[in-house]
């Protein structure tokens, strides 16, 4: 199965490299440089910090958006072309197919992450840039796996992409929502308690993406290797959960 | 994928395309140029909303908001006098930006060097007090802005007690090794200007005895200051 999965991963990566995704990644990098460079010029002070903070945020969102879009659209195209049926008609376990796809998307995630990391290295010390890049890779893997799960579940571009974006934005804001809900000014009414409980329940199922790929590492050089370990652990756990859910869904599918 | 030549596109379609483009360009230039008015500066949203809206990127949001706020002061071809701005709103924005990005120095620079330099004394005092309040949250990193506030209070407002209050805050709270001695010693010179020579002498003596100052040049400078103060005091008494 591993050999078959490796072949699927290779062709998934090849598909991505042969379409215009790489051009889009390069375009995102250039746009990021142009916008942040412009803002760098109009700032009165901290112009370097402003440039790197906005560049990092822009590149991060661009990488997430491009990867999620690619995963969803390429999978939907494969469904529509009946590629999935063809592959599963071969002596290939469904798990082999899914893990192959996942590995292909994971390899693909390395391309924007490494390119954007290289860009960030022009503005920040190497150690901080490496931390940021590794964390971006983890974040991209989580998003790619979630995109795969969504597309297997919904089979439609619009629904799957909306679900991925909602997941991503919620995972990035859930800590803020929790803090606000538990703040000293919040009411202690029953409805407030129910809302807090719901928020906490959602937070239990979401990765803490606001802890990933932190801009302050690049701006204030505050990152440490110790901070990376929980992120790696979170990534591993969440990838296992998402792969399990996607397999569950795939095995139940009637093709 | 091979594309068919442009000549295959029906002429009405090309005409529609050209017309649409011309209309868009003409429409764009016929609209009045957007100018920012001081009154347009809205109240800042609550900090909670800003934190959610940052989607986990509070630093990037803080930097963007600072540039947004700055756009109300300086636009290409237009410069809004700071005094036209509602300083309550400005202070609200600056406070929120600082909460989003505490190590950031930009809001304090803007408060002390931009908004704090208006010709309106009330607004000036408001900004200086803002700097003072925020200095207390992180004295070792925010002392330069309070030092500037002390200078404004002394030279612009001619309010020596206020300048002394700020200088004293630096001496008392900004005790980190990264804070230069001249900043810690500002109070001495202000006291001297206030003609409170005895207090200045006590302060210098205290600094010398505290052991905080280890640099020999610094010690000599302070000793010379002490001698000069004593001489001045004697001259005044005689």
Interface residues (C-beta under 8 A of the other chain):
Chain A: X39 X42 X43 X44 X45 X46 X49 X50 X53 X54 X56 X57 X60 X169 X172 X173 X175 X176 X177 X179 X180 X183 X209 X210 X215 X216 X219 X220
Chain B: X48 X51 X52 X54 X55 X56 X57 X59 X60 X63 X64 X66 X67 X70 X103 X104 X105 X106 X109 X110 X114
